[in-house]
Amino acid sequence: MITLEETKKYLRVDYAEEDALIESLINAAEIYLKNATGQTFDSTNDLARLFCLTLVTDWYENRELTVGRVGEEMRPVIDSMLAQLTYCYPEVVE
């Protein structure tokens, strides 16, 4: 749904040393979204893309903490986005 290149631009990362980490965070964010909503979104859903970028950013910037856990400061934003993605986009893209 989101690419490594656009994610690195969003994170403001100009080097390739952490590409593998960022790619794994992208994959985990997309799985998190699928598990949390029960839906599969594609790159045409801007809110789903922003959700993944936001989650990747939180995990990347707080990677010394537990990856996969949303930071307390981001929890309200993530919860709000998940609610919107769950209830405002009933169509499932498979």
Backbone as XML, in Angstrom:
<?xml version="1.0"?>
<chain id="A" units="angstrom">
  <residue number="1" name="MET">
    <atom name="N" x="0.821" y="-1.187" z="0.000"/>
    <atom name="CA" x="0.000" y="0.000" z="0.000"/>
    <atom name="C" x="0.868" y="1.255" z="0.000"/>
  </residue>
  <residue number="2" name="ILE">
    <atom name="N" x="1.914" y="1.250" z="0.797"/>
    <atom name="CA" x="2.869" y="2.362" z="0.774"/>
    <atom name="C" x="4.233" y="1.798" z="0.367"/>
  </residue>
  <residue number="3" name="THR">
    <atom name="N" x="5.013" y="2.616" z="-0.304"/>
    <atom name="CA" x="6.301" y="2.159" z="-0.803"/>
    <atom name="C" x="7.426" y="2.560" z="0.146"/>
  </residue>
  <residue number="4" name="LEU">
    <atom name="N" x="8.538" y="1.887" z="-0.009"/>
    <atom name="CA" x="9.725" y="2.225" z="0.773"/>
    <atom name="C" x="10.146" y="3.666" z="0.492"/>
  </residue>
  <residue number="5" name="GLU">
    <atom name="N" x="10.133" y="4.054" z="-0.763"/>
    <atom name="CA" x="10.594" y="5.396" z="-1.141"/>
    <atom name="C" x="9.735" y="6.492" z="-0.515"/>
  </residue>
  <residue number="6" name="GLU">
    <atom name="N" x="8.409" y="6.348" z="-0.597"/>
    <atom name="CA" x="7.557" y="7.384" z="-0.020"/>
    <atom name="C" x="7.638" y="7.381" z="1.506"/>
  </residue>
  <residue number="7" name="THR">
    <atom name="N" x="7.830" y="6.227" z="2.088"/>
    <atom name="CA" x="7.961" y="6.149" z="3.540"/>
    <atom name="C" x="9.246" y="6.810" z="3.997"/>
  </residue>
  <residue number="8" name="LYS">
    <atom name="N" x="10.335" y="6.565" z="3.292"/>
    <atom name="CA" x="11.604" y="7.216" z="3.644"/>
    <atom name="C" x="11.490" y="8.731" z="3.497"/>
  </residue>
  <residue number="9" name="LYS">
    <atom name="N" x="10.791" y="9.188" z="2.473"/>
    <atom name="CA" x="10.580" y="10.622" z="2.304"/>
    <atom name="C" x="9.765" y="11.173" z="3.468"/>
  </residue>
  <residue number="10" name="TYR">
    <atom name="N" x="8.716" y="10.469" z="3.874"/>
    <atom name="CA" x="7.875" y="10.875" z="4.998"/>
    <atom name="C" x="8.687" y="10.918" z="6.294"/>
  </residue>
  <residue number="11" name="LEU">
    <atom name="N" x="9.574" y="9.923" z="6.457"/>
    <atom name="CA" x="10.431" y="9.853" z="7.652"/>
    <atom name="C" x="11.627" y="10.810" z="7.580"/>
  </residue>
  <residue number="12" name="ARG">
    <atom name="N" x="11.882" y="11.329" z="6.387"/>
    <atom name="CA" x="13.058" y="12.167" z="6.135"/>
    <atom name="C" x="14.355" y="11.386" z="6.344"/>
  </residue>
  <residue number="13" name="VAL">
    <atom name="N" x="14.382" y="10.187" z="5.778"/>
    <atom name="CA" x="15.559" y="9.325" z="5.830"/>
    <atom name="C" x="16.169" y="9.309" z="4.441"/>
  </residue>
  <residue number="14" name="ASP">
    <atom name="N" x="17.441" y="9.719" z="4.349"/>
    <atom name="CA" x="18.105" y="9.832" z="3.052"/>
    <atom name="C" x="19.122" y="8.719" z="2.782"/>
  </residue>
  <residue number="15" name="TYR">
    <atom name="N" x="19.277" y="7.785" z="3.669"/>
    <atom name="CA" x="20.285" y="6.747" z="3.517"/>
    <atom name="C" x="19.617" y="5.379" z="3.441"/>
  </residue>
  <residue number="16" name="ALA">
    <atom name="N" x="20.379" y="4.391" z="2.993"/>
    <atom name="CA" x="19.807" y="3.065" z="2.735"/>
    <atom name="C" x="20.076" y="2.052" z="3.849"/>
  </residue>
  <residue number="17" name="GLU">
    <atom name="N" x="20.835" y="2.431" z="4.859"/>
    <atom name="CA" x="21.234" y="1.473" z="5.890"/>
    <atom name="C" x="20.053" y="0.844" z="6.634"/>
  </residue>
  <residue number="18" name="GLU">
    <atom name="N" x="18.942" y="1.535" z="6.720"/>
    <atom name="CA" x="17.804" y="1.016" z="7.482"/>
    <atom name="C" x="16.625" y="0.617" z="6.592"/>
  </residue>
  <residue number="19" name="ASP">
    <atom name="N" x="16.883" y="0.407" z="5.313"/>
    <atom name="CA" x="15.815" y="0.030" z="4.385"/>
    <atom name="C" x="15.104" y="-1.248" z="4.816"/>
  </residue>
  <residue number="20" name="ALA">
    <atom name="N" x="15.853" y="-2.241" z="5.250"/>
    <atom name="CA" x="15.243" y="-3.513" z="5.664"/>
    <atom name="C" x="14.323" y="-3.299" z="6.866"/>
  </residue>
  <residue number="21" name="LEU">
    <atom name="N" x="14.769" y="-2.487" z="7.820"/>
    <atom name="CA" x="13.951" y="-2.185" z="8.990"/>
    <atom name="C" x="12.676" y="-1.462" z="8.573"/>
  </residue>
  <residue number="22" name="ILE">
    <atom name="N" x="12.806" y="-0.461" z="7.731"/>
    <atom name="CA" x="11.646" y="0.315" z="7.299"/>
    <atom name="C" x="10.672" y="-0.572" z="6.518"/>
  </residue>
  <residue number="23" name="GLU">
    <atom name="N" x="11.185" y="-1.431" z="5.661"/>
    <atom name="CA" x="10.312" y="-2.344" z="4.921"/>
    <atom name="C" x="9.558" y="-3.277" z="5.863"/>
  </residue>
  <residue number="24" name="SER">
    <atom name="N" x="10.234" y="-3.755" z="6.891"/>
    <atom name="CA" x="9.543" y="-4.641" z="7.846"/>
    <atom name="C" x="8.485" y="-3.869" z="8.637"/>
  </residue>
  <residue number="25" name="LEU">
    <atom name="N" x="8.739" y="-2.605" z="8.949"/>
    <atom name="CA" x="7.743" y="-1.780" z="9.633"/>
    <atom name="C" x="6.542" y="-1.506" z="8.729"/>
  </residue>
  <residue number="26" name="ILE">
    <atom name="N" x="6.790" y="-1.293" z="7.448"/>
    <atom name="CA" x="5.693" y="-1.104" z="6.488"/>
    <atom name="C" x="4.818" y="-2.350" z="6.456"/>
  </residue>
  <residue number="27" name="ASN">
    <atom name="N" x="5.444" y="-3.505" z="6.328"/>
    <atom name="CA" x="4.683" y="-4.764" z="6.293"/>
    <atom name="C" x="3.884" y="-4.958" z="7.577"/>
  </residue>
  <residue number="28" name="ALA">
    <atom name="N" x="4.518" y="-4.676" z="8.714"/>
    <atom name="CA" x="3.827" y="-4.832" z="9.995"/>
    <atom name="C" x="2.654" y="-3.863" z="10.117"/>
  </residue>
  <residue number="29" name="ALA">
    <atom name="N" x="2.806" y="-2.634" z="9.630"/>
    <atom name="CA" x="1.719" y="-1.649" z="9.692"/>
    <atom name="C" x="0.536" y="-2.087" z="8.836"/>
  </residue>
  <residue number="30" name="GLU">
    <atom name="N" x="0.817" y="-2.627" z="7.665"/>
    <atom name="CA" x="-0.262" y="-3.085" z="6.793"/>
    <atom name="C" x="-0.983" y="-4.287" z="7.402"/>
  </residue>
  <residue number="31" name="ILE">
    <atom name="N" x="-0.251" y="-5.183" z="8.039"/>
    <atom name="CA" x="-0.859" y="-6.323" z="8.734"/>
    <atom name="C" x="-1.672" y="-5.832" z="9.929"/>
  </residue>
  <residue number="32" name="TYR">
    <atom name="N" x="-1.138" y="-4.877" z="10.670"/>
    <atom name="CA" x="-1.837" y="-4.289" z="11.816"/>
    <atom name="C" x="-3.188" y="-3.718" z="11.369"/>
  </residue>
  <residue number="33" name="LEU">
    <atom name="N" x="-3.173" y="-2.971" z="10.262"/>
    <atom name="CA" x="-4.407" y="-2.377" z="9.729"/>
    <atom name="C" x="-5.409" y="-3.464" z="9.341"/>
  </residue>
  <residue number="34" name="LYS">
    <atom name="N" x="-4.948" y="-4.493" z="8.673"/>
    <atom name="CA" x="-5.829" y="-5.603" z="8.264"/>
    <atom name="C" x="-6.411" y="-6.298" z="9.488"/>
  </residue>
  <residue number="35" name="ASN">
    <atom name="N" x="-5.574" y="-6.592" z="10.485"/>
    <atom name="CA" x="-6.039" y="-7.277" z="11.692"/>
    <atom name="C" x="-7.001" y="-6.418" z="12.505"/>
  </residue>
  <residue number="36" name="ALA">
    <atom name="N" x="-6.752" y="-5.128" z="12.556"/>
    <atom name="CA" x="-7.576" y="-4.232" z="13.372"/>
    <atom name="C" x="-8.934" y="-3.941" z="12.744"/>
  </residue>
  <residue number="37" name="THR">
    <atom name="N" x="-9.000" y="-3.935" z="11.415"/>
    <atom name="CA" x="-10.249" y="-3.572" z="10.742"/>
    <atom name="C" x="-10.952" y="-4.766" z="10.098"/>
  </residue>
  <residue number="38" name="GLY">
    <atom name="N" x="-10.222" y="-5.832" z="9.854"/>
    <atom name="CA" x="-10.780" y="-6.969" z="9.137"/>
    <atom name="C" x="-10.927" y="-6.697" z="7.650"/>
  </residue>
  <residue number="39" name="GLN">
    <atom name="N" x="-10.294" y="-5.631" z="7.170"/>
    <atom name="CA" x="-10.408" y="-5.233" z="5.777"/>
    <atom name="C" x="-9.035" y="-5.099" z="5.144"/>
  </residue>
  <residue number="40" name="THR">
    <atom name="N" x="-9.005" y="-5.256" z="3.837"/>
    <atom name="CA" x="-7.784" y="-5.046" z="3.070"/>
    <atom name="C" x="-7.963" y="-3.772" z="2.257"/>
  </residue>
  <residue number="41" name="PHE">
    <atom name="N" x="-7.064" y="-2.839" z="2.446"/>
    <atom name="CA" x="-7.109" y="-1.577" z="1.719"/>
    <atom name="C" x="-5.992" y="-1.560" z="0.689"/>
  </residue>
  <residue number="42" name="ASP">
    <atom name="N" x="-6.172" y="-0.781" z="-0.351"/>
    <atom name="CA" x="-5.109" y="-0.628" z="-1.336"/>
    <atom name="C" x="-4.607" y="0.822" z="-1.325"/>
  </residue>
  <residue number="43" name="SER">
    <atom name="N" x="-3.728" y="1.121" z="-2.230"/>
    <atom name="CA" x="-3.073" y="2.436" z="-2.240"/>
    <atom name="C" x="-4.000" y="3.570" z="-2.647"/>
  </residue>
  <residue number="44" name="THR">
    <atom name="N" x="-5.233" y="3.280" z="-3.031"/>
    <atom name="CA" x="-6.154" y="4.353" z="-3.400"/>
    <atom name="C" x="-6.842" y="4.977" z="-2.192"/>
  </residue>
  <residue number="45" name="ASN">
    <atom name="N" x="-6.724" y="4.358" z="-1.031"/>
    <atom name="CA" x="-7.372" y="4.888" z="0.167"/>
    <atom name="C" x="-6.361" y="5.757" z="0.924"/>
  </residue>
  <residue number="46" name="ASP">
    <atom name="N" x="-6.536" y="7.068" z="0.821"/>
    <atom name="CA" x="-5.578" y="7.995" z="1.420"/>
    <atom name="C" x="-5.506" y="7.870" z="2.944"/>
  </residue>
  <residue number="47" name="LEU">
    <atom name="N" x="-6.629" y="7.629" z="3.589"/>
    <atom name="CA" x="-6.616" y="7.502" z="5.050"/>
    <atom name="C" x="-5.860" y="6.246" z="5.477"/>
  </residue>
  <residue number="48" name="ALA">
    <atom name="N" x="-6.038" y="5.157" z="4.765"/>
    <atom name="CA" x="-5.305" y="3.925" z="5.077"/>
    <atom name="C" x="-3.809" y="4.120" z="4.866"/>
  </residue>
  <residue number="49" name="ARG">
    <atom name="N" x="-3.454" y="4.833" z="3.815"/>
    <atom name="CA" x="-2.031" y="5.110" z="3.560"/>
    <atom name="C" x="-1.447" y="5.984" z="4.672"/>
  </residue>
  <residue number="50" name="LEU">
    <atom name="N" x="-2.197" y="7.029" z="5.065"/>
    <atom name="CA" x="-1.737" y="7.901" z="6.143"/>
    <atom name="C" x="-1.633" y="7.135" z="7.451"/>
  </residue>
  <residue number="51" name="PHE">
    <atom name="N" x="-2.584" y="6.245" z="7.709"/>
    <atom name="CA" x="-2.534" y="5.408" z="8.899"/>
    <atom name="C" x="-1.221" y="4.621" z="8.927"/>
  </residue>
  <residue number="52" name="CYS">
    <atom name="N" x="-0.894" y="3.963" z="7.825"/>
    <atom name="CA" x="0.331" y="3.163" z="7.780"/>
    <atom name="C" x="1.575" y="4.032" z="7.944"/>
  </residue>
  <residue number="53" name="LEU">
    <atom name="N" x="1.595" y="5.179" z="7.293"/>
    <atom name="CA" x="2.735" y="6.088" z="7.443"/>
    <atom name="C" x="2.876" y="6.568" z="8.886"/>
  </residue>
  <residue number="54" name="THR">
    <atom name="N" x="1.756" y="6.869" z="9.524"/>
    <atom name="CA" x="1.772" y="7.332" z="10.914"/>
    <atom name="C" x="2.281" y="6.234" z="11.847"/>
  </residue>
  <residue number="55" name="LEU">
    <atom name="N" x="1.798" y="5.029" z="11.634"/>
    <atom name="CA" x="2.213" y="3.908" z="12.467"/>
    <atom name="C" x="3.691" y="3.593" z="12.268"/>
  </residue>
  <residue number="56" name="VAL">
    <atom name="N" x="4.137" y="3.568" z="11.030"/>
    <atom name="CA" x="5.554" y="3.321" z="10.747"/>
    <atom name="C" x="6.416" y="4.396" z="11.401"/>
  </residue>
  <residue number="57" name="THR">
    <atom name="N" x="5.990" y="5.640" z="11.308"/>
    <atom name="CA" x="6.752" y="6.735" z="11.913"/>
    <atom name="C" x="6.869" y="6.556" z="13.425"/>
  </residue>
  <residue number="58" name="ASP">
    <atom name="N" x="5.752" y="6.228" z="14.074"/>
    <atom name="CA" x="5.773" y="6.017" z="15.522"/>
    <atom name="C" x="6.722" y="4.887" z="15.890"/>
  </residue>
  <residue number="59" name="TRP">
    <atom name="N" x="6.626" y="3.767" z="15.190"/>
    <atom name="CA" x="7.494" y="2.627" z="15.484"/>
    <atom name="C" x="8.950" y="2.939" z="15.166"/>
  </residue>
  <residue number="60" name="TYR">
    <atom name="N" x="9.210" y="3.623" z="14.059"/>
    <atom name="CA" x="10.576" y="3.949" z="13.661"/>
    <atom name="C" x="11.235" y="4.895" z="14.662"/>
  </residue>
  <residue number="61" name="GLU">
    <atom name="N" x="10.504" y="5.921" z="15.058"/>
    <atom name="CA" x="11.066" y="6.912" z="15.974"/>
    <atom name="C" x="11.189" y="6.389" z="17.397"/>
  </residue>
  <residue number="62" name="ASN">
    <atom name="N" x="10.456" y="5.359" z="17.734"/>
    <atom name="CA" x="10.490" y="4.795" z="19.086"/>
    <atom name="C" x="10.942" y="3.340" z="19.063"/>
  </residue>
  <residue number="63" name="ARG">
    <atom name="N" x="11.842" y="3.004" z="18.141"/>
    <atom name="CA" x="12.231" y="1.609" z="17.960"/>
    <atom name="C" x="13.013" y="1.011" z="19.118"/>
  </residue>
  <residue number="64" name="GLU">
    <atom name="N" x="13.524" y="1.829" z="20.010"/>
    <atom name="CA" x="14.188" y="1.272" z="21.184"/>
    <atom name="C" x="13.168" y="0.700" z="22.165"/>
  </residue>
  <residue number="65" name="LEU">
    <atom name="N" x="11.901" y="1.105" z="21.994"/>
    <atom name="CA" x="10.810" y="0.528" z="22.772"/>
    <atom name="C" x="10.307" y="-0.692" z="22.027"/>
  </residue>
  <residue number="66" name="THR">
    <atom name="N" x="9.251" y="-1.263" z="22.455"/>
    <atom name="CA" x="8.718" y="-2.461" z="21.814"/>
    <atom name="C" x="8.077" y="-2.113" z="20.477"/>
  </residue>
  <residue number="67" name="VAL">
    <atom name="N" x="8.581" y="-2.694" z="19.394"/>
    <atom name="CA" x="7.981" y="-2.506" z="18.078"/>
    <atom name="C" x="6.671" y="-3.275" z="18.047"/>
  </residue>
  <residue number="68" name="GLY">
    <atom name="N" x="5.680" y="-2.698" z="17.435"/>
    <atom name="CA" x="4.372" y="-3.319" z="17.381"/>
    <atom name="C" x="3.415" y="-2.719" z="18.391"/>
  </residue>
  <residue number="69" name="ARG">
    <atom name="N" x="3.961" y="-1.961" z="19.300"/>
    <atom name="CA" x="3.152" y="-1.289" z="20.314"/>
    <atom name="C" x="3.065" y="0.188" z="19.939"/>
  </residue>
  <residue number="70" name="VAL">
    <atom name="N" x="1.878" y="0.727" z="19.960"/>
    <atom name="CA" x="1.683" y="2.136" z="19.613"/>
    <atom name="C" x="2.029" y="2.987" z="20.827"/>
  </residue>
  <residue number="71" name="GLY">
    <atom name="N" x="2.796" y="4.055" z="20.586"/>
    <atom name="CA" x="3.171" y="4.958" z="21.663"/>
    <atom name="C" x="1.956" y="5.646" z="22.262"/>
  </residue>
  <residue number="72" name="GLU">
    <atom name="N" x="2.040" y="5.974" z="23.532"/>
    <atom name="CA" x="0.914" y="6.600" z="24.242"/>
    <atom name="C" x="0.482" y="7.922" z="23.604"/>
  </residue>
  <residue number="73" name="GLU">
    <atom name="N" x="1.424" y="8.689" z="23.086"/>
    <atom name="CA" x="1.080" y="9.963" z="22.460"/>
    <atom name="C" x="0.318" y="9.761" z="21.159"/>
  </residue>
  <residue number="74" name="MET">
    <atom name="N" x="0.577" y="8.661" z="20.464"/>
    <atom name="CA" x="-0.062" y="8.398" z="19.182"/>
    <atom name="C" x="-1.348" y="7.588" z="19.311"/>
  </residue>
  <residue number="75" name="ARG">
    <atom name="N" x="-1.589" y="6.980" z="20.461"/>
    <atom name="CA" x="-2.753" y="6.103" z="20.628"/>
    <atom name="C" x="-4.077" y="6.763" z="20.219"/>
  </residue>
  <residue number="76" name="PRO">
    <atom name="N" x="-4.389" y="8.005" z="20.646"/>
    <atom name="CA" x="-5.674" y="8.612" z="20.232"/>
    <atom name="C" x="-5.780" y="8.797" z="18.717"/>
  </residue>
  <residue number="77" name="VAL">
    <atom name="N" x="-4.696" y="9.163" z="18.066"/>
    <atom name="CA" x="-4.697" y="9.355" z="16.615"/>
    <atom name="C" x="-4.928" y="8.019" z="15.918"/>
  </residue>
  <residue number="78" name="ILE">
    <atom name="N" x="-4.206" y="7.004" z="16.343"/>
    <atom name="CA" x="-4.335" y="5.673" z="15.753"/>
    <atom name="C" x="-5.746" y="5.140" z="15.962"/>
  </residue>
  <residue number="79" name="ASP">
    <atom name="N" x="-6.270" y="5.256" z="17.172"/>
    <atom name="CA" x="-7.619" y="4.771" z="17.458"/>
    <atom name="C" x="-8.666" y="5.480" z="16.592"/>
  </residue>
  <residue number="80" name="SER">
    <atom name="N" x="-8.534" y="6.783" z="16.430"/>
    <atom name="CA" x="-9.471" y="7.547" z="15.612"/>
    <atom name="C" x="-9.412" y="7.104" z="14.152"/>
  </residue>
  <residue number="81" name="MET">
    <atom name="N" x="-8.209" y="6.953" z="13.627"/>
    <atom name="CA" x="-8.057" y="6.518" z="12.238"/>
    <atom name="C" x="-8.623" y="5.118" z="12.042"/>
  </residue>
  <residue number="82" name="LEU">
    <atom name="N" x="-8.351" y="4.221" z="12.988"/>
    <atom name="CA" x="-8.875" y="2.854" z="12.875"/>
    <atom name="C" x="-10.400" y="2.838" z="12.881"/>
  </residue>
  <residue number="83" name="ALA">
    <atom name="N" x="-11.007" y="3.644" z="13.743"/>
    <atom name="CA" x="-12.470" y="3.709" z="13.790"/>
    <atom name="C" x="-13.024" y="4.188" z="12.447"/>
  </residue>
  <residue number="84" name="GLN">
    <atom name="N" x="-12.413" y="5.209" z="11.886"/>
    <atom name="CA" x="-12.868" y="5.718" z="10.591"/>
    <atom name="C" x="-12.691" y="4.675" z="9.490"/>
  </residue>
  <residue number="85" name="LEU">
    <atom name="N" x="-11.549" y="4.009" z="9.486"/>
    <atom name="CA" x="-11.294" y="3.001" z="8.454"/>
    <atom name="C" x="-12.206" y="1.789" z="8.605"/>
  </residue>
  <residue number="86" name="THR">
    <atom name="N" x="-12.578" y="1.472" z="9.825"/>
    <atom name="CA" x="-13.452" y="0.326" z="10.072"/>
    <atom name="C" x="-14.891" y="0.619" z="9.685"/>
  </residue>
  <residue number="87" name="TYR">
    <atom name="N" x="-15.382" y="1.805" z="10.043"/>
    <atom name="CA" x="-16.803" y="2.087" z="9.899"/>
    <atom name="C" x="-17.172" y="2.980" z="8.716"/>
  </residue>
  <residue number="88" name="CYS">
    <atom name="N" x="-16.220" y="3.686" z="8.160"/>
    <atom name="CA" x="-16.536" y="4.588" z="7.049"/>
    <atom name="C" x="-16.180" y="4.000" z="5.696"/>
  </residue>
  <residue number="89" name="TYR">
    <atom name="N" x="-15.471" y="2.905" z="5.683"/>
    <atom name="CA" x="-15.074" y="2.259" z="4.432"/>
    <atom name="C" x="-15.504" y="0.805" z="4.467"/>
  </residue>
  <residue number="90" name="PRO">
    <atom name="N" x="-16.797" y="0.537" z="4.339"/>
    <atom name="CA" x="-17.282" y="-0.833" z="4.479"/>
    <atom name="C" x="-16.864" y="-1.751" z="3.333"/>
  </residue>
  <residue number="91" name="GLU">
    <atom name="N" x="-16.466" y="-1.186" z="2.191"/>
    <atom name="CA" x="-16.064" y="-2.049" z="1.084"/>
    <atom name="C" x="-14.718" y="-2.691" z="1.394"/>
  </residue>
  <residue number="92" name="VAL">
    <atom name="N" x="-14.606" y="-3.919" z="1.048"/>
    <atom name="CA" x="-13.376" y="-4.673" z="1.277"/>
    <atom name="C" x="-12.708" y="-4.889" z="-0.074"/>
  </residue>
  <residue number="93" name="VAL">
    <atom name="N" x="-11.433" y="-4.532" z="-0.171"/>
    <atom name="CA" x="-10.663" y="-4.731" z="-1.385"/>
    <atom name="C" x="-9.855" y="-5.993" z="-1.197"/>
  </residue>
  <residue number="94" name="GLU">
    <atom name="N" x="-10.089" y="-6.981" z="-2.011"/>
    <atom name="CA" x="-9.351" y="-8.255" z="-1.883"/>
    <atom name="C" x="-8.596" y="-8.532" z="-3.145"/>
  </residue>
</chain>
